[in-house]
Amino acid sequence: MKSRRIAALCFAAFAALSAPPAAHAESKWAQSNPDWVEAVEPFRVIGDIYYVGSRGLSSFLITTSEGDILIDGGMPENAPMIAANIEKLGFDIKDVRILLNSHAHFDHTGGLAALKAMSGAEFIASEGDKSALEGGFYLGFENDHDLDAPPVEVDSTIHDGETVNLGGVILTAHLTPGHTRGCTSWTMEMEGRSVLFFCSASVAANRLVDPPQYQGIVADYEKTFEQTKDWRPDVFLANHPFFFGMEERRQRLLAGDENAFVDAEAFPAYIAAAKDAFEKALAEQKAQAAAKKE
């Protein structure tokens, strides 16, 4: 119950931070969310999975014998930080062969174009998010340029259940739409543990009704909650560190707990809180829409 309450508070905090800014997306967002561009020491999470993001925006490096895989690029300011974190760990951004993304919002896609240029990696993303990634816009807020990101070319698209394979590492794509149309979660096995890199299920700044952020958004959220209700990964990771309690788990790791990130109860608590928050937001937005029509 405690973890569920904490997760609910995290969702509320993220929603509050997600109101669109008035001007200058990068500087404005960095000012209001300084942890998004705050450097932290990179570290090994488990096996060949490493955290290389900032304090508030996750990026993950997965190393293999044939090159590396990088998931998410943070803000534009985060790209050099991510490359530096990879170097601190003894690896090289030029060894990244595959670049992946959780979803097409600027706080996770802003650094992708630069990271792709630095590494020469193949960028793989979902069909549902391709237009936003290549257009550099936030779907449903196309005219709000404060939310734009540097456009990045998608080299190939991936569909639900398809895999990315490199050096013996197999990542399976799971389309978990709602937060964006092409929101993609990834699963893999590492040292006998099931690992989930979850996209997101928060409502944040999304309009669910009148008009919706995109057509079918409510059905997409509901589909995702149904799809994930029985997921119990051993290791739950996500694109915002507070979603999976990174700070507390990192301290446990530093204290000698090699399994600090192993917790089969973490994702069920997260997704239950997300579902509750979604249902509350949907009811509130429907009520507001009805009031406007009176």
Backbone as CSV, one residue per row, in Angstrom:
resi,resn,N_x,N_y,N_z,CA_x,CA_y,CA_z,C_x,C_y,C_z
1,MET,0.824,-1.205,0.000,0.000,0.000,0.000,0.860,1.259,0.000
2,LYS,1.973,1.230,0.742,2.848,2.401,0.794,3.388,2.739,-0.575
3,SER,3.846,1.695,-1.337,4.408,1.959,-2.655,3.358,2.514,-3.591
4,ARG,2.080,2.094,-3.418,1.024,2.603,-4.278,0.765,4.074,-3.994
5,ARG,0.782,4.468,-2.727,0.567,5.867,-2.376,1.699,6.735,-2.928
6,ILE,2.917,6.227,-2.815,4.069,6.968,-3.347,3.935,7.135,-4.847
7,ALA,3.537,6.052,-5.540,3.377,6.131,-6.990,2.308,7.137,-7.368
8,ALA,1.206,7.165,-6.602,0.138,8.114,-6.892,0.627,9.550,-6.742
9,LEU,1.424,9.811,-5.705,1.980,11.144,-5.514,2.892,11.529,-6.668
10,CYS,3.655,10.560,-7.159,4.546,10.828,-8.284,3.756,11.238,-9.516
11,PHE,2.633,10.529,-9.779,1.831,10.877,-10.937,1.258,12.278,-10.805
12,ALA,0.812,12.627,-9.606,0.263,13.964,-9.394,1.326,15.022,-9.640
13,ALA,2.547,14.758,-9.162,3.643,15.721,-9.346,3.980,15.877,-10.820
14,PHE,3.998,14.768,-11.550,4.343,14.838,-12.968,3.280,15.574,-13.754
15,ALA,2.008,15.338,-13.414,0.930,16.025,-14.104,1.037,17.533,-13.889
16,ALA,1.401,17.930,-12.670,1.524,19.360,-12.369,2.647,19.993,-13.171
17,LEU,3.700,19.235,-13.412,4.830,19.767,-14.164,4.573,19.794,-15.656
18,SER,3.503,19.118,-16.109,3.318,18.895,-17.531,2.440,19.912,-18.229
19,ALA,2.047,20.986,-17.561,1.309,22.044,-18.239,2.228,22.713,-19.247
20,PRO,1.776,22.926,-20.487,2.642,23.492,-21.510,3.190,24.853,-21.103
21,PRO,4.486,25.114,-21.303,5.088,26.391,-20.943,4.730,27.480,-21.928
22,ALA,5.018,28.702,-21.549,4.618,29.836,-22.375,5.589,30.099,-23.513
23,ALA,6.890,29.853,-23.285,7.853,30.202,-24.336,9.159,29.454,-24.149
24,HIS,9.863,29.295,-25.270,11.210,28.733,-25.267,11.242,27.376,-24.556
25,ALA,10.798,26.348,-25.285,10.610,25.032,-24.682,11.809,24.563,-23.879
26,GLU,12.998,24.609,-24.482,14.160,24.032,-23.800,14.482,24.795,-22.519
27,SER,14.694,26.108,-22.616,15.094,26.866,-21.444,13.977,26.925,-20.406
28,LYS,12.745,27.057,-20.858,11.623,27.146,-19.931,11.455,25.850,-19.158
29,TRP,11.494,24.738,-19.879,11.340,23.438,-19.213,12.516,23.164,-18.292
30,ALA,13.706,23.534,-18.717,14.882,23.316,-17.872,14.800,24.158,-16.606
31,GLN,14.250,25.363,-16.726,14.119,26.227,-15.555,13.084,25.683,-14.580
32,SER,11.966,25.195,-15.101,10.905,24.707,-14.223,11.144,23.278,-13.750
33,ASN,12.020,22.550,-14.440,12.348,21.171,-14.078,13.859,20.989,-14.114
34,PRO,14.580,21.631,-13.205,16.046,21.601,-13.294,16.637,20.201,-13.203
35,ASP,15.929,19.264,-12.562,16.461,17.908,-12.465,16.500,17.220,-13.825
36,TRP,15.714,17.723,-14.779,15.718,17.119,-16.106,17.068,17.283,-16.799
37,VAL,17.800,18.319,-16.451,19.100,18.550,-17.083,20.236,18.503,-16.055
38,GLU,19.944,17.962,-14.871,20.957,17.856,-13.823,21.745,16.549,-13.983
39,ALA,23.050,16.676,-14.044,23.898,15.503,-14.227,23.927,14.633,-12.970
40,VAL,23.945,13.337,-13.172,24.168,12.375,-12.095,25.200,11.367,-12.575
41,GLU,25.859,10.721,-11.634,26.839,9.707,-12.006,26.139,8.522,-12.660
42,PRO,26.609,8.111,-13.840,26.025,6.925,-14.466,26.352,5.686,-13.640
43,PHE,25.553,4.650,-13.772,25.802,3.448,-12.970,25.204,2.207,-13.623
44,ARG,25.715,1.077,-13.213,25.194,-0.218,-13.673,23.933,-0.540,-12.879
45,VAL,22.849,-0.818,-13.582,21.587,-1.180,-12.938,21.585,-2.660,-12.606
46,ILE,21.755,-3.474,-13.628,21.850,-4.917,-13.469,22.462,-5.488,-14.745
47,GLY,23.356,-6.430,-14.613,23.969,-7.040,-15.782,24.613,-6.011,-16.684
48,ASP,24.220,-6.010,-17.951,24.786,-5.094,-18.937,23.864,-3.916,-19.221
49,ILE,23.021,-3.573,-18.262,22.123,-2.427,-18.374,22.652,-1.303,-17.489
50,TYR,22.820,-0.115,-18.066,23.395,1.020,-17.351,22.474,2.243,-17.453
51,TYR,22.441,3.009,-16.372,21.713,4.274,-16.378,22.656,5.377,-16.825
52,VAL,22.297,6.108,-17.895,23.170,7.156,-18.423,22.416,8.479,-18.599
53,GLY,21.252,8.602,-17.949,20.449,9.804,-18.081,20.773,10.859,-17.044
54,SER,19.857,11.810,-16.898,19.995,12.877,-15.911,19.238,12.480,-14.650
55,ARG,19.184,13.380,-13.682,18.473,13.068,-12.445,16.972,12.906,-12.683
56,GLY,16.438,13.613,-13.688,14.996,13.571,-13.888,14.508,12.936,-15.166
57,LEU,15.428,12.630,-16.102,15.049,12.009,-17.369,15.956,10.810,-17.635
58,SER,15.345,9.664,-17.813,16.115,8.428,-17.959,16.629,8.231,-19.381
59,SER,17.800,7.649,-19.461,18.340,7.056,-20.684,19.078,5.806,-20.240
60,PHE,18.947,4.742,-21.021,19.556,3.466,-20.638,20.456,2.950,-21.750
61,LEU,21.631,2.490,-21.363,22.578,1.863,-22.273,22.594,0.369,-22.004
62,ILE,22.458,-0.413,-23.067,22.560,-1.866,-22.971,23.741,-2.283,-23.831
63,THR,24.755,-2.838,-23.213,25.961,-3.192,-23.952,25.898,-4.648,-24.413
64,THR,26.465,-4.894,-25.599,26.513,-6.250,-26.132,27.872,-6.464,-26.796
65,SER,28.128,-7.690,-27.197,29.405,-8.030,-27.831,29.525,-7.465,-29.238
66,GLU,28.413,-6.999,-29.806,28.426,-6.491,-31.177,28.054,-5.011,-31.268
67,GLY,28.159,-4.312,-30.155,27.771,-2.911,-30.118,26.676,-2.707,-29.085
68,ASP,26.249,-1.472,-28.941,25.358,-1.141,-27.833,24.012,-0.615,-28.307
69,ILE,23.054,-0.623,-27.371,21.698,-0.132,-27.608,21.445,1.002,-26.621
70,LEU,20.881,2.096,-27.104,20.568,3.235,-26.248,19.078,3.523,-26.328
71,ILE,18.433,3.654,-25.165,16.998,3.931,-25.102,16.772,5.332,-24.552
72,ASP,16.161,6.193,-25.348,15.723,7.552,-25.008,16.863,8.570,-24.979
73,GLY,16.505,9.805,-25.406,17.517,10.847,-25.561,17.326,12.079,-24.716
74,GLY,16.294,12.099,-23.840,16.091,13.254,-22.978,15.846,14.534,-23.758
75,MET,16.190,15.664,-23.151,16.066,16.984,-23.772,17.253,17.225,-24.712
76,PRO,17.180,18.249,-25.572,18.337,18.534,-26.416,19.620,18.728,-25.615
77,GLU,19.504,19.387,-24.437,20.679,19.626,-23.591,21.282,18.333,-23.050
78,ASN,20.489,17.259,-23.046,20.943,16.025,-22.429,21.873,15.197,-23.312
79,ALA,21.858,15.451,-24.620,22.647,14.616,-25.525,24.130,14.572,-25.160
80,PRO,24.821,15.724,-24.987,26.234,15.643,-24.613,26.439,15.008,-23.241
81,MET,25.482,15.200,-22.327,25.568,14.592,-21.004,25.492,13.063,-21.106
82,ILE,24.578,12.583,-21.948,24.436,11.139,-22.136,25.711,10.557,-22.735
83,ALA,26.252,11.226,-23.746,27.496,10.749,-24.364,28.631,10.734,-23.348
84,ALA,28.706,11.766,-22.510,29.746,11.830,-21.479,29.557,10.729,-20.438
85,ASN,28.306,10.446,-20.075,28.040,9.383,-19.108,28.447,8.022,-19.657
86,ILE,28.202,7.821,-20.937,28.618,6.570,-21.571,30.142,6.432,-21.506
87,GLU,30.847,7.536,-21.759,32.306,7.520,-21.701,32.807,7.275,-20.276
88,LYS,32.130,7.866,-19.286,32.524,7.661,-17.886,32.483,6.191,-17.503
89,LEU,31.574,5.460,-18.095,31.425,4.033,-17.791,32.438,3.176,-18.544
90,GLY,33.220,3.813,-19.406,34.237,3.076,-20.157,33.784,2.626,-21.527
91,PHE,32.643,3.155,-21.991,32.120,2.805,-23.308,32.232,4.016,-24.232
92,ASP,31.741,3.875,-25.459,31.900,4.939,-26.453,30.579,5.138,-27.177
93,ILE,30.131,6.379,-27.300,28.887,6.663,-28.004,28.933,6.122,-29.425
94,LYS,30.126,6.051,-30.012,30.256,5.557,-31.385,30.003,4.060,-31.487
95,ASP,29.958,3.372,-30.347,29.657,1.939,-30.351,28.160,1.659,-30.250
96,VAL,27.362,2.714,-30.112,25.911,2.522,-30.093,25.454,2.218,-31.514
97,ARG,24.885,1.040,-31.695,24.441,0.595,-33.016,22.944,0.818,-33.227
98,ILE,22.177,0.769,-32.126,20.724,0.893,-32.221,20.240,1.931,-31.221
99,LEU,19.412,2.840,-31.689,18.820,3.885,-30.870,17.317,3.639,-30.817
100,LEU,16.765,3.576,-29.598,15.338,3.324,-29.402,14.721,4.486,-28.638
101,ASN,13.389,4.561,-28.686,12.664,5.631,-28.003,11.415,5.050,-27.350
102,SER,11.059,5.590,-26.201,9.832,5.149,-25.540,8.623,5.831,-26.169
103,HIS,8.686,7.165,-26.317,7.561,7.866,-26.924,7.968,9.260,-27.387
104,ALA,7.134,9.805,-28.286,7.482,11.046,-28.981,7.014,12.279,-28.229
105,HIS,7.592,12.533,-27.065,7.456,13.805,-26.356,8.849,14.392,-26.208
106,PHE,8.940,15.719,-26.294,10.244,16.379,-26.439,11.206,16.102,-25.297
107,ASP,10.689,15.776,-24.094,11.598,15.525,-22.975,12.257,14.153,-23.060
108,HIS,11.863,13.354,-24.046,12.503,12.056,-24.269,13.082,11.927,-25.680
109,THR,12.684,12.843,-26.572,13.167,12.786,-27.956,14.121,13.923,-28.299
110,GLY,14.218,14.931,-27.422,14.982,16.122,-27.748,16.426,15.880,-28.103
111,GLY,17.054,14.876,-27.486,18.457,14.604,-27.744,18.715,13.545,-28.794
112,LEU,17.654,12.953,-29.358,17.841,11.809,-30.264,18.596,12.166,-31.538
113,ALA,18.257,13.295,-32.146,18.925,13.658,-33.406,20.422,13.815,-33.199
114,ALA,20.816,14.488,-32.111,22.241,14.682,-31.833,22.914,13.351,-31.518
115,LEU,22.255,12.507,-30.736,22.838,11.215,-30.382,22.962,10.309,-31.604
116,LYS,22.005,10.409,-32.497,22.091,9.633,-33.737,23.270,10.105,-34.573
117,ALA,23.457,11.419,-34.643,24.584,11.973,-35.399,25.916,11.584,-34.776
118,MET,25.992,11.608,-33.445,27.233,11.239,-32.756,27.602,9.774,-32.973
119,SER,26.590,8.923,-32.972,26.838,7.474,-32.975,26.755,6.833,-34.350
120,GLY,25.933,7.400,-35.221,25.662,6.757,-36.497,24.724,5.578,-36.352
121,ALA,24.020,5.492,-35.223,23.152,4.358,-34.930,21.901,4.364,-35.798
122,GLU,21.325,3.188,-35.953,20.026,3.032,-36.604,18.945,3.389,-35.579
123,PHE,18.032,4.265,-35.972,16.954,4.665,-35.075,15.690,3.890,-35.416
124,ILE,15.198,3.160,-34.424,14.012,2.325,-34.598,12.913,2.851,-33.685
125,ALA,11.712,3.059,-34.237,10.600,3.582,-33.451,9.288,3.021,-33.986
126,SER,8.215,3.264,-33.250,6.901,2.777,-33.650,6.327,3.613,-34.788
127,GLU,5.464,2.985,-35.567,4.791,3.692,-36.650,3.918,4.814,-36.102
128,GLY,3.276,4.564,-34.948,2.377,5.546,-34.374,3.042,6.843,-33.973
129,ASP,4.313,6.799,-33.631,5.043,8.005,-33.214,5.953,8.555,-34.312
130,LYS,6.024,7.877,-35.434,6.978,8.269,-36.475,6.750,9.699,-36.963
131,SER,5.501,10.070,-37.237,5.245,11.410,-37.784,5.672,12.500,-36.813
132,ALA,5.426,12.303,-35.516,5.810,13.296,-34.514,7.322,13.373,-34.371
133,LEU,7.992,12.237,-34.425,9.448,12.205,-34.316,10.100,12.909,-35.505
134,GLU,9.635,12.593,-36.702,10.250,13.166,-37.898,9.796,14.606,-38.125
135,GLY,8.610,14.958,-37.605,8.130,16.327,-37.739,8.573,17.218,-36.605
136,GLY,9.050,16.626,-35.528,9.526,17.397,-34.383,8.417,18.068,-33.590
137,PHE,7.187,17.544,-33.700,6.075,18.174,-33.002,5.492,17.260,-31.926
138,TYR,4.662,17.824,-31.092,3.946,17.118,-30.028,2.546,16.876,-30.566
139,LEU,2.190,15.622,-30.812,0.899,15.284,-31.406,-0.245,15.870,-30.585
140,GLY,-1.096,16.631,-31.236,-2.209,17.278,-30.563,-1.910,18.691,-30.124
141,PHE,-0.614,19.059,-30.138,-0.183,20.428,-29.838,0.716,20.922,-30.966
142,GLU,0.346,20.581,-32.193,1.216,20.899,-33.317,1.519,22.379,-33.456
143,ASN,0.606,23.219,-33.024,0.799,24.672,-33.160,1.484,25.300,-31.955
144,ASP,1.770,24.502,-30.950,2.477,25.004,-29.765,3.950,24.649,-29.916
145,HIS,4.707,25.574,-30.470,6.098,25.273,-30.801,7.004,25.247,-29.578
146,ASP,6.478,25.628,-28.433,7.244,25.468,-27.193,7.489,23.994,-26.893
147,LEU,6.687,23.126,-27.501,6.785,21.692,-27.224,7.472,20.932,-28.352
148,ASP,8.049,21.661,-29.307,8.759,21.013,-30.413,10.062,20.384,-29.939
149,ALA,10.549,19.454,-30.730,11.860,18.831,-30.513,12.589,18.783,-31.848
150,PRO,13.912,18.706,-31.837,14.625,18.557,-33.102,14.135,17.317,-33.849
151,PRO,13.727,17.456,-35.094,13.266,16.291,-35.861,14.361,15.237,-35.970
152,VAL,13.950,13.984,-35.973,14.905,12.887,-36.099,14.336,11.855,-37.066
153,GLU,15.147,11.440,-38.026,14.693,10.482,-39.031,14.590,9.082,-38.426
154,VAL,13.464,8.453,-38.672,13.254,7.075,-38.233,13.741,6.156,-39.343
155,ASP,14.733,5.334,-39.059,15.303,4.455,-40.082,14.424,3.246,-40.356
156,SER,13.782,2.737,-39.306,12.854,1.618,-39.496,11.831,1.629,-38.374
157,THR,10.640,1.126,-38.692,9.572,1.086,-37.703,9.427,-0.323,-37.149
158,ILE,8.896,-0.377,-35.931,8.700,-1.667,-35.271,7.251,-1.763,-34.829
159,HIS,6.750,-2.985,-34.800,5.359,-3.221,-34.459,5.261,-4.095,-33.220
160,ASP,4.078,-4.148,-32.664,3.850,-4.885,-31.429,4.323,-6.332,-31.556
161,GLY,5.152,-6.766,-30.605,5.628,-8.138,-30.569,6.889,-8.402,-31.367
162,GLU,7.321,-7.418,-32.159,8.555,-7.591,-32.922,9.761,-7.376,-32.022
163,THR,10.909,-7.852,-32.470,12.104,-7.803,-31.629,13.246,-7.046,-32.289
164,VAL,14.126,-6.541,-31.427,15.402,-5.952,-31.829,16.478,-6.867,-31.275
165,ASN,17.392,-7.319,-32.132,18.419,-8.284,-31.740,19.803,-7.732,-32.015
166,LEU,20.663,-7.792,-31.020,22.040,-7.343,-31.192,22.932,-8.060,-30.187
167,GLY,23.949,-8.733,-30.679,24.941,-9.356,-29.814,24.370,-10.276,-28.762
168,GLY,23.327,-11.008,-29.104,22.726,-11.943,-28.152,21.662,-11.323,-27.266
169,VAL,21.490,-10.014,-27.325,20.436,-9.331,-26.562,19.192,-9.222,-27.437
170,ILE,18.058,-9.606,-26.880,16.788,-9.546,-27.593,15.834,-8.642,-26.815
171,LEU,15.417,-7.556,-27.443,14.436,-6.632,-26.873,13.130,-6.789,-27.638
172,THR,12.041,-7.008,-26.926,10.730,-7.153,-27.549,9.934,-5.868,-27.367
173,ALA,9.348,-5.383,-28.454,8.536,-4.169,-28.422,7.102,-4.507,-28.040
174,HIS,6.550,-3.720,-27.131,5.148,-3.846,-26.733,4.506,-2.480,-26.900
175,LEU,3.560,-2.370,-27.816,2.866,-1.096,-27.982,1.910,-0.910,-26.810
176,THR,2.133,0.156,-26.052,1.305,0.479,-24.884,0.822,1.912,-25.049
177,PRO,-0.064,2.158,-26.019,-0.443,3.525,-26.389,-1.357,4.187,-25.367
178,GLY,-1.504,5.495,-25.551,-2.304,6.321,-24.663,-1.532,7.590,-24.358
179,HIS,-0.436,7.430,-23.648,0.397,8.606,-23.353,0.828,9.261,-24.663
180,THR,1.195,8.454,-25.654,1.283,8.882,-27.047,0.674,7.771,-27.893
181,ARG,0.450,8.087,-29.147,-0.174,7.120,-30.055,0.704,5.890,-30.267
182,GLY,2.027,6.091,-30.259,2.935,4.982,-30.513,3.775,4.587,-29.320
183,CYS,3.335,4.927,-28.116,4.085,4.638,-26.889,4.561,3.176,-26.892
184,THR,5.855,2.973,-26.737,6.441,1.641,-26.864,7.219,1.265,-25.613
185,SER,6.827,0.143,-25.025,7.567,-0.425,-23.891,8.413,-1.571,-24.413
186,TRP,9.523,-1.817,-23.727,10.470,-2.837,-24.170,10.732,-3.830,-23.049
187,THR,10.825,-5.113,-23.398,11.167,-6.131,-22.407,12.366,-6.938,-22.879
188,MET,13.107,-7.474,-21.911,14.251,-8.321,-22.211,14.564,-9.170,-20.988
189,GLU,15.446,-10.108,-21.163,15.953,-10.914,-20.061,17.395,-10.512,-19.782
190,MET,17.747,-10.417,-18.504,19.123,-10.091,-18.126,19.460,-10.845,-16.850
191,GLU,20.454,-11.696,-16.933,20.907,-12.488,-15.786,19.759,-13.249,-15.127
192,GLY,18.913,-13.811,-15.986,17.807,-14.614,-15.480,16.645,-13.809,-14.931
193,ARG,16.675,-12.494,-15.098,15.604,-11.613,-14.612,14.857,-11.020,-15.799
194,SER,13.559,-10.855,-15.650,12.768,-10.164,-16.660,12.861,-8.657,-16.395
195,VAL,13.139,-7.904,-17.445,13.339,-6.454,-17.331,12.331,-5.750,-18.220
196,LEU,11.675,-4.733,-17.674,10.718,-3.922,-18.418,11.179,-2.468,-18.441
197,PHE,11.279,-1.907,-19.650,11.468,-0.472,-19.831,10.096,0.059,-20.240
198,PHE,9.343,0.582,-19.279,7.958,0.960,-19.562,7.890,2.361,-20.137
199,CYS,7.004,2.551,-21.123,6.867,3.847,-21.784,6.287,4.886,-20.832
200,SER,5.006,4.839,-20.602,4.326,5.701,-19.634,2.843,5.392,-19.736
201,ALA,2.127,5.674,-18.659,0.664,5.562,-18.695,0.037,6.752,-17.988
202,SER,0.794,7.824,-17.796,0.252,9.012,-17.148,-0.544,9.831,-18.151
203,VAL,-1.511,10.580,-17.663,-2.290,11.473,-18.509,-1.492,12.742,-18.790
204,ALA,-0.827,13.260,-17.770,-0.001,14.469,-17.907,-0.802,15.579,-18.584
205,ALA,-0.300,16.123,-19.680,-0.972,17.246,-20.348,-1.984,16.794,-21.389
206,ASN,-2.209,15.501,-21.514,-3.089,14.993,-22.560,-4.545,15.383,-22.354
207,ARG,-5.199,15.759,-23.447,-6.648,15.940,-23.459,-7.293,14.593,-23.781
208,LEU,-8.198,14.174,-22.952,-8.885,12.909,-23.173,-10.203,13.099,-23.917
209,VAL,-10.777,14.305,-23.823,-12.054,14.607,-24.478,-12.047,16.052,-24.989
210,ASP,-12.958,16.323,-25.909,-13.383,17.684,-26.297,-12.285,18.683,-26.616
211,PRO,-11.474,18.533,-27.658,-11.271,17.321,-28.429,-10.149,16.483,-27.811
212,PRO,-10.091,15.200,-28.098,-9.008,14.387,-27.545,-7.660,14.751,-28.167
213,GLN,-6.596,14.429,-27.460,-5.237,14.682,-27.960,-5.050,14.064,-29.337
214,TYR,-5.571,12.872,-29.494,-5.649,12.217,-30.804,-6.840,11.275,-30.751
215,GLN,-7.399,10.958,-31.904,-8.580,10.102,-31.948,-8.254,8.702,-31.412
216,GLY,-9.101,8.241,-30.481,-8.914,6.903,-29.929,-8.054,6.858,-28.695
217,ILE,-7.703,8.005,-28.120,-6.771,8.021,-26.992,-7.326,7.294,-25.771
218,VAL,-8.607,7.471,-25.471,-9.188,6.823,-24.290,-9.160,5.303,-24.456
219,ALA,-9.560,4.820,-25.629,-9.530,3.377,-25.888,-8.101,2.840,-25.800
220,ASP,-7.137,3.645,-26.241,-5.734,3.217,-26.171,-5.274,3.067,-24.715
221,TYR,-5.586,4.059,-23.877,-5.234,3.931,-22.460,-5.871,2.673,-21.872
222,GLU,-7.150,2.479,-22.131,-7.860,1.332,-21.557,-7.262,0.015,-22.042
223,LYS,-6.868,-0.018,-23.301,-6.209,-1.207,-23.844,-4.887,-1.476,-23.131
224,THR,-4.133,-0.409,-22.889,-2.844,-0.559,-22.213,-3.025,-1.063,-20.786
225,PHE,-3.995,-0.523,-20.063,-4.218,-0.989,-18.689,-4.649,-2.451,-18.658
226,GLU,-5.456,-2.853,-19.623,-5.875,-4.254,-19.697,-4.686,-5.148,-20.037
227,GLN,-3.874,-4.695,-20.971,-2.719,-5.478,-21.420,-1.693,-5.685,-20.318
228,THR,-1.513,-4.677,-19.472,-0.418,-4.707,-18.495,-0.845,-5.118,-17.092
229,LYS,-2.129,-5.395,-16.894,-2.627,-5.612,-15.532,-1.966,-6.792,-14.823
230,ASP,-1.472,-7.759,-15.589,-0.840,-8.929,-14.970,0.673,-8.946,-15.151
231,TRP,1.245,-7.867,-15.662,2.697,-7.828,-15.831,3.378,-7.726,-14.467
232,ARG,4.389,-8.565,-14.274,5.157,-8.543,-13.023,6.646,-8.722,-13.330
233,PRO,7.248,-7.747,-13.991,8.679,-7.877,-14.305,9.514,-7.861,-13.027
234,ASP,10.623,-8.572,-13.075,11.533,-8.560,-11.922,12.161,-7.185,-11.738
235,VAL,12.467,-6.527,-12.863,13.095,-5.205,-12.835,12.228,-4.257,-13.654
236,PHE,11.731,-3.217,-13.006,10.894,-2.211,-13.642,11.685,-0.916,-13.785
237,LEU,11.851,-0.477,-15.041,12.538,0.764,-15.355,11.620,1.611,-16.226
238,ALA,11.851,2.922,-16.253,10.986,3.807,-17.030,11.732,5.091,-17.361
239,ASN,11.077,5.953,-18.170,11.764,7.128,-18.693,11.816,8.319,-17.742
240,HIS,11.113,8.253,-16.619,11.297,9.210,-15.531,11.751,8.423,-14.305
241,PRO,12.882,8.766,-13.719,13.421,7.982,-12.604,12.471,7.828,-11.426
242,PHE,11.632,8.846,-11.157,10.766,8.721,-9.987,9.683,7.666,-10.196
243,PHE,9.397,7.307,-11.455,8.416,6.250,-11.699,8.854,4.943,-11.042
244,PHE,10.172,4.670,-11.036,10.644,3.390,-10.493,11.533,3.568,-9.257
245,GLY,11.441,4.745,-8.621,12.151,4.967,-7.364,13.650,4.875,-7.487
246,MET,14.209,5.484,-8.546,15.637,5.322,-8.808,16.519,5.807,-7.670
247,GLU,16.228,6.972,-7.107,17.116,7.541,-6.094,17.279,6.600,-4.905
248,GLU,16.156,6.101,-4.396,16.206,5.220,-3.230,16.901,3.909,-3.576
249,ARG,16.600,3.361,-4.747,17.221,2.088,-5.147,18.715,2.259,-5.425
250,ARG,19.077,3.407,-5.964,20.496,3.700,-6.214,21.281,3.734,-4.899
251,GLN,20.689,4.319,-3.871,21.352,4.355,-2.565,21.528,2.946,-2.004
252,ARG,20.534,2.115,-2.194,20.646,0.719,-1.750,21.726,-0.019,-2.531
253,LEU,21.829,0.288,-3.819,22.865,-0.314,-4.651,24.244,0.095,-4.162
254,LEU,24.413,1.373,-3.851,25.688,1.873,-3.352,26.046,1.256,-1.999
255,ALA,25.027,0.894,-1.230,25.245,0.296,0.086,25.550,-1.194,-0.003
256,GLY,25.554,-1.737,-1.222,25.939,-3.126,-1.391,24.836,-4.074,-1.794
257,ASP,23.614,-3.573,-1.981,22.498,-4.427,-2.385,22.499,-4.575,-3.902
258,GLU,23.058,-5.678,-4.409,23.170,-5.883,-5.846,21.811,-6.064,-6.514
259,ASN,20.797,-6.395,-5.739,19.454,-6.605,-6.279,18.518,-5.449,-5.933
260,ALA,19.077,-4.261,-5.778,18.270,-3.108,-5.370,17.152,-2.802,-6.360
261,PHE,17.366,-3.118,-7.627,16.358,-2.824,-8.645,15.455,-4.020,-8.944
262,VAL,15.638,-5.102,-8.220,14.796,-6.283,-8.407,13.616,-6.184,-7.451
263,ASP,12.426,-6.066,-8.003,11.226,-5.894,-7.186,10.001,-6.185,-8.050
264,ALA,9.466,-7.387,-7.944,8.331,-7.797,-8.772,7.040,-7.088,-8.398
265,GLU,7.038,-6.369,-7.269,5.831,-5.639,-6.860,5.824,-4.201,-7.369
266,ALA,6.936,-3.730,-7.886,7.050,-2.316,-8.251,6.143,-1.938,-9.412
267,PHE,6.170,-2.712,-10.487,5.340,-2.333,-11.631,3.846,-2.478,-11.344
268,PRO,3.385,-3.553,-10.704,1.950,-3.599,-10.387,1.469,-2.392,-9.589
269,ALA,2.284,-1.904,-8.656,1.905,-0.713,-7.885,1.842,0.510,-8.789
270,TYR,2.809,0.647,-9.672,2.848,1.774,-10.602,1.627,1.787,-11.511
271,ILE,1.337,0.648,-12.144,0.269,0.633,-13.145,-1.096,0.775,-12.490
272,ALA,-1.250,0.284,-11.268,-2.511,0.477,-10.547,-2.736,1.960,-10.248
273,ALA,-1.684,2.646,-9.819,-1.782,4.087,-9.548,-2.057,4.850,-10.837
274,ALA,-1.439,4.427,-11.936,-1.654,5.088,-13.222,-3.097,4.932,-13.675
275,LYS,-3.641,3.755,-13.497,-5.033,3.506,-13.896,-5.992,4.361,-13.068
276,ASP,-5.751,4.420,-11.763,-6.583,5.262,-10.892,-6.515,6.727,-11.322
277,ALA,-5.303,7.203,-11.619,-5.117,8.593,-12.024,-5.801,8.873,-13.366
278,PHE,-5.726,7.925,-14.279,-6.381,8.075,-15.579,-7.896,8.179,-15.420
279,GLU,-8.468,7.277,-14.628,-9.917,7.278,-14.451,-10.392,8.570,-13.793
280,LYS,-9.623,9.075,-12.855,-9.960,10.345,-12.216,-9.875,11.486,-13.217
281,ALA,-8.810,11.522,-14.015,-8.635,12.586,-15.009,-9.734,12.527,-16.059
282,LEU,-10.102,11.330,-16.484,-11.155,11.183,-17.487,-12.482,11.725,-16.954
283,ALA,-12.815,11.374,-15.726,-14.059,11.867,-15.119,-14.040,13.386,-14.998
284,GLU,-12.912,13.940,-14.587,-12.806,15.391,-14.427,-12.918,16.101,-15.768
285,GLN,-12.261,15.574,-16.793,-12.309,16.223,-18.097,-13.695,16.119,-18.718
286,LYS,-14.376,14.995,-18.505,-15.745,14.869,-19.016,-16.664,15.863,-18.315
287,ALA,-16.483,16.030,-17.017,-17.307,16.970,-16.263,-17.067,18.408,-16.732
288,GLN,-15.806,18.740,-16.973,-15.473,20.090,-17.457,-16.058,20.332,-18.836
289,ALA,-16.005,19.313,-19.705,-16.558,19.450,-21.057,-18.075,19.633,-20.996
290,ALA,-18.726,18.886,-20.102,-20.176,19.002,-19.971,-20.562,20.379,-19.446
291,ALA,-19.773,20.894,-18.491,-20.069,22.205,-17.910,-19.962,23.314,-18.965
292,LYS,-19.020,23.172,-19.901,-18.848,24.173,-20.936,-20.045,24.234,-21.876
293,LYS,-20.726,23.086,-22.019,-21.853,23.004,-22.955,-23.146,23.526,-22.339
294,GLU,-23.155,23.703,-21.022,-24.380,24.152,-20.358,-24.626,25.656,-20.570
